[in-house]
Amino acid sequence: MTKMTTLNLSYSPPARPNALRQEQWDEARSVFPIYLALAKQLTIEIPFPPDKRHLPEKPDLETFSKLQTWLDAMDQQVLVYQLRHLLQMTTLNASEAGLCALIQRHLRKPSKTNMDRDKIDFLLVQYFALCAPAKIYHKQIELDDVAQVMKPVLGEVSTAPLAWCEPLEKMIVSLRGFRTFRDMLKTNFIDQGRKVKETSGKLFYEPSSLIAFVRFNFLLRRTLIELMHADLIAIRAGLSQLDAAAVRTVNCQNFGLSSAEPLAKVRQLADSWKQPFQQEYTERTVNEAFEKLLALRSDVERALERIAPKPAENDAPLTSGPSHRGAAPAASSARLVSDSPKQSEPHAVLDFESCLEQIWEQLISVPPTRGRSMTNVKIGNARILMSSWEVTAFINEDSPSAEDLRRAVVARALVTAAIESAKETGNATGIDRALSIARIEVSRLQERVDVAKQAKDTEAAVNLGISTKRLLSALDEAEKL
């Protein structure tokens, strides 16, 4: 039987002006669904029975005191990795208002612990990832970009470089040159970033400092995900080639298994591999997790070498050559995209159905790791970032809003691919057609968001709203060309 944790509810707040109490109550109501989900996940006692969990707009003093006491006690018990896991695994991560209120709640604490600081650090990055326009996901994000996105939370912030944040900037410059996980593992960037944060003291909470940390954390995480995704693509592509060659076992001694592991088991290992961010992590644990991934790739590539014919003089080796971030790191893994006849001509004008099929094929071929908040697909020369609910709409086609979400992603992909083609070739003829399709979809999606709101389907309304917002950002970029 699961042990229930009981919290002490003996809090008596000092008298506050009604306006201030109402402001605090509104904030508490916004974060209550997140704390409620955390309590259920961690089996912590909830002092409100199920029929009292729809909080009123105006509280009585007893209810106000009871809720504030419980929230404060939860803050002391919930660890940052538990909060991270909840937000990255549920649609609560898609609530802009909830994240904003949670950040403000922690920032306003007069006395902050190291745990509060780490939660603020994480939540700010989550907010940025949720609210940043799709068009800046692929660029080298600057402080001004972060300040603009974070304005609803932090207000107007100076982006003048801070001398004590210089180590973060140097690490960001180095990130641009990484091509493999091995490059990353030669550094101790996670530990260095943590040390800069820990030695900053109260300076960490200055808005300009928070902007610098959001940028560093987001770019570091983006690089890790891109490199990880590239290795997983290489592993799965290699396993497909082994299967086609009737190879049934792989020597996985580098990974720590036997010399004859069934191919199906190795594929299951790759498909179930999780990011090392869903539990409390350190430089050591992250490095160990990624070393295991590299060891698995090494085992698969060694098996490929045994069956590969000797390459002709002008042929590139199957598993050699430098990796390119965001693309498959070896020739074998690159074929996952390039072997498709629909993608062999990146500048060809795509139609709606063929684009949808390409996205679907890539998601099925390379299943996203559970818990990852963003997944990449490639259409022509454009990389499209998909949120977890958008991926689910393709994989699980029976969800109520799946069709609408698929159409939103395809329209965004068509516009983004047309933009990239125009930039590379100077020919913008494909943009008009993509814009025409996208504008129709925007109108349709906005209607669907209204329908979801009227039906009180909050999850569908939020997800559709964010996907529509990203499509509008792509439209805005295309119309400027």
Salt bridges, closest charged atoms under 4 A:
GLU27 OE1 - ARG108 NH2 1.99
ASP72 OD1 - ARG105 NH2 2.69
ASP75 OD2 - ARG105 NH2 3.07
ASP75 OD1 - HIS106 NE2 3.72
ASP75 OD2 - LYS109 NZ 2.95
GLU96 OE1 - LYS469 NZ 3.95
ASP116 OD1 - LYS109 NZ 3.20
ASP118 OD1 - ARG117 NH2 3.29
ASP118 OD1 - LYS197 NZ 2.99
ASP121 OD2 - LYS197 NZ 2.93
GLU142 OE1 - ARG215 NH2 3.29
ASP145 OD2 - LYS139 NZ 3.14
GLU156 OE2 - LYS151 NZ 3.16
GLU169 OE1 - ARG215 NH1 2.48
ASP191 OD2 - LYS195 NZ 3.46
GLU226 OE1 - ARG325 NE 3.08
GLU226 OE2 - ARG383 NH2 3.10
ASP231 OD1 - ARG297 NH1 2.56
ASP243 OD1 - ARG248 NH1 3.21
GLU261 OE1 - LYS265 NZ 3.20
ASP271 OD1 - ARG236 NE 3.04
GLU288 OE2 - ARG284 NH1 3.07
GLU291 OE1 - ARG182 NH1 3.09
ASP299 OD1 - ARG302 NH1 3.87
GLU301 OE2 - ARG297 NE 2.72
GLU357 OE2 - LYS342 NZ 3.27
GLU390 OE2 - ARG412 NH1 3.14
GLU403 OE1 - ARG406 NH2 2.86
GLU403 OE2 - ARG407 NH1 3.65
ASP404 OD1 - ARG444 NH1 2.94
ASP404 OD2 - ARG448 NE 3.01
GLU424 OE2 - HIS347 NE2 3.77
GLU441 OE2 - ARG407 NH2 2.69
ASP476 OD2 - LYS135 NZ 3.39
ASP476 OD2 - LYS480 NZ 3.24
GLU477 OE2 - LYS423 NZ 3.32
GLU479 OE2 - ARG439 NH2 3.10
